[in-house]
Amino acid sequence: MSDIQTVRVDLADRSYPVFVGRGARHELATHIGSQVRRIAVVTQQDVPAALIPDFSPFETHTFIIGNGETHKTLETVQQLCRSFSDAGITRSDLVIGVGGGLVTDVAGFTAAVYHRGLGVMHVATTLLGMIDAAIGGKTGVNIPEGKNLIGTYWQPQAVACDMDALLTLSTQDLQCGYGEMAKYHFIARQDLSLLPLGQRIARCVEIKGDIVASDERESGQRALLNYGHTLAHALEIATDLTMPHGVAVSVGILYAAHLAQVMGRITSKRVQEHYDIIHGVYNLQTSLPDGLDSSAAINLMRRDKKALSSLTFVLDSSDGLQVVDGIIEQDLERALDLLRRRQG
Ligand SMILES: NC(=O)c1ccc[n+]([C@@H]2O[C@H](COP(=O)([O-])OP(=O)(O)OC[C@H]3O[C@@H](n4cnc5c(N)ncnc54)[C@H](O)[C@@H]3O)[C@@H](O)[C@H]2O)c1
């Protein structure tokens, strides 16, 4: 337990600790408020049961939700609320999400709306959940019109990034986490690869926590967390979601680097540093999906819901990442060409 690091997300009276390390899940019990009688654990079948901490003497109820984005819905939230009600969960009780980003998004949203809001904590069990989804209070579910279109900001009371969870994670889910981890190298302008994994996770939590503390509701800085995501969302749609999110982000980051180069914002040396991180450090995909048509990709990017307006990107510069508006189509095409040429 001594190797557990604590990072604080500083949000005044809603500040909370994030525990990082092997066995970090066991830290949550000591932070449960004295008013809590029952705990509602929300998790999934594929999440090893050993990752659910022992919350005795609290009365603990476990609720399993489905796997995959098709289960990240209001129907799942309604089913959870009904099951909470059957189990006698009240507004003074506590929800604990134990899982990846899907679980923590759904558990957080359900906690925000059940009885008009009760406390929530998370045990993040995927790398992506640890460094991104479980931190910062964004919750949400999908509707057919788009991902995460319904949601709330509802901060957790504590989060555990338990590295025991990484032992059972699939290679693909690890890669997805590394894709998101890569973006923090550019947000912080720091070579995180020198840090051992536990310290690197803690540093990513700290970087995200600082951004959330300065811009909880995404009116400025928080948009930087979308580095690489504009092309990534287009690639996910173009491949009917067969390209995993984190893999799409890695290609999206390289594309953003080429776009910044085309616009004269960064040098080719800086572009190479992007390849060094994405390929050299994380061994992630650097190539566009086969058969991707440039104009189709650009049209999909225009429809990106995360963009502040059409053709808005997060781009690198000598002063770091910035949100850039009004990018012309010719530059988007030239950057796609440069990315393709690097694929050889
Ligand atoms: N709220 C935010 O700020 C935010 C940020 C990024 C992503 N997200 C959301 O996160 C979701 C993606 O999260 P994800 O990548 O963690 O995927 P996920 O939650 O779907 O988990 C992937 C798979 O891994 C399984 N799993 C989880 N932990 C495991 C473990 N320790 N061992 C073995 N299997 C395990 C899950 O059951 C699931 O089948 C998306 O819905 C995305 O919208 C939210």
PDBQT file of the ligand as one rigid body, heavy atoms in Angstrom, charges set to zero:
ROOT
HETATM    1  N1  LIG A 401     -16.116  10.967 -19.176  1.00  0.00    +0.000 N 
HETATM    2  C1  LIG A 401     -15.013  11.222 -19.834  1.00  0.00    +0.000 C 
HETATM    3  O1  LIG A 401     -14.349  12.244 -19.618  1.00  0.00    +0.000 OA
HETATM    4  C2  LIG A 401     -14.541  10.223 -20.865  1.00  0.00    +0.000 A 
HETATM    5  C3  LIG A 401     -13.277  10.377 -21.446  1.00  0.00    +0.000 A 
HETATM    6  C4  LIG A 401     -12.857   9.418 -22.352  1.00  0.00    +0.000 A 
HETATM    7  C5  LIG A 401     -13.674   8.345 -22.678  1.00  0.00    +0.000 A 
HETATM    8  N2  LIG A 401     -14.910   8.243 -22.102  1.00  0.00    +0.000 N 
HETATM    9  C6  LIG A 401     -15.779   7.107 -22.417  1.00  0.00    +0.000 C 
HETATM   10  O2  LIG A 401     -15.127   5.910 -22.016  1.00  0.00    +0.000 OA
HETATM   11  C7  LIG A 401     -15.637   4.817 -22.775  1.00  0.00    +0.000 C 
HETATM   12  C8  LIG A 401     -14.496   3.934 -23.193  1.00  0.00    +0.000 C 
HETATM   13  O3  LIG A 401     -13.865   3.453 -22.027  1.00  0.00    +0.000 OA
HETATM   14  P1  LIG A 401     -12.849   2.226 -22.049  1.00  0.00    +0.000 P 
HETATM   15  O4  LIG A 401     -11.882   2.404 -23.146  1.00  0.00    +0.000 OA
HETATM   16  O5  LIG A 401     -12.363   2.076 -20.669  1.00  0.00    +0.000 OA
HETATM   17  O6  LIG A 401     -13.757   1.002 -22.523  1.00  0.00    +0.000 OA
HETATM   18  P2  LIG A 401     -14.849   0.126 -21.746  1.00  0.00    +0.000 P 
HETATM   19  O7  LIG A 401     -15.282   0.765 -20.501  1.00  0.00    +0.000 OA
HETATM   20  O8  LIG A 401     -15.882  -0.193 -22.759  1.00  0.00    +0.000 OA
HETATM   21  O9  LIG A 401     -14.024  -1.192 -21.378  1.00  0.00    +0.000 OA
HETATM   22  C9  LIG A 401     -13.501  -2.019 -22.398  1.00  0.00    +0.000 C 
HETATM   23  C10 LIG A 401     -13.702  -3.498 -22.069  1.00  0.00    +0.000 C 
HETATM   24  O10 LIG A 401     -12.789  -3.882 -21.038  1.00  0.00    +0.000 OA
HETATM   25  C11 LIG A 401     -13.493  -4.599 -20.016  1.00  0.00    +0.000 C 
HETATM   26  N3  LIG A 401     -12.714  -4.373 -18.802  1.00  0.00    +0.000 N 
HETATM   27  C12 LIG A 401     -12.692  -3.268 -18.025  1.00  0.00    +0.000 A 
HETATM   28  N4  LIG A 401     -11.752  -3.405 -17.083  1.00  0.00    +0.000 NA
HETATM   29  C13 LIG A 401     -11.162  -4.613 -17.276  1.00  0.00    +0.000 A 
HETATM   30  C14 LIG A 401     -10.109  -5.282 -16.634  1.00  0.00    +0.000 A 
HETATM   31  N5  LIG A 401      -9.413  -4.731 -15.624  1.00  0.00    +0.000 N 
HETATM   32  N6  LIG A 401      -9.762  -6.520 -17.092  1.00  0.00    +0.000 NA
HETATM   33  C15 LIG A 401     -10.401  -7.073 -18.153  1.00  0.00    +0.000 A 
HETATM   34  N7  LIG A 401     -11.411  -6.447 -18.808  1.00  0.00    +0.000 NA
HETATM   35  C16 LIG A 401     -11.773  -5.240 -18.375  1.00  0.00    +0.000 A 
HETATM   36  C17 LIG A 401     -14.859  -3.998 -20.033  1.00  0.00    +0.000 C 
HETATM   37  O11 LIG A 401     -15.804  -4.837 -19.419  1.00  0.00    +0.000 OA
HETATM   38  C18 LIG A 401     -15.083  -3.832 -21.529  1.00  0.00    +0.000 C 
HETATM   39  O12 LIG A 401     -15.488  -5.042 -22.110  1.00  0.00    +0.000 OA
HETATM   40  C19 LIG A 401     -16.414   5.414 -23.927  1.00  0.00    +0.000 C 
HETATM   41  O13 LIG A 401     -17.777   5.228 -23.704  1.00  0.00    +0.000 OA
HETATM   42  C20 LIG A 401     -16.045   6.891 -23.882  1.00  0.00    +0.000 C 
HETATM   43  O14 LIG A 401     -17.096   7.714 -24.353  1.00  0.00    +0.000 OA
HETATM   44  C21 LIG A 401     -15.338   9.149 -21.197  1.00  0.00    +0.000 A 
ENDROOT
TORSDOF 0
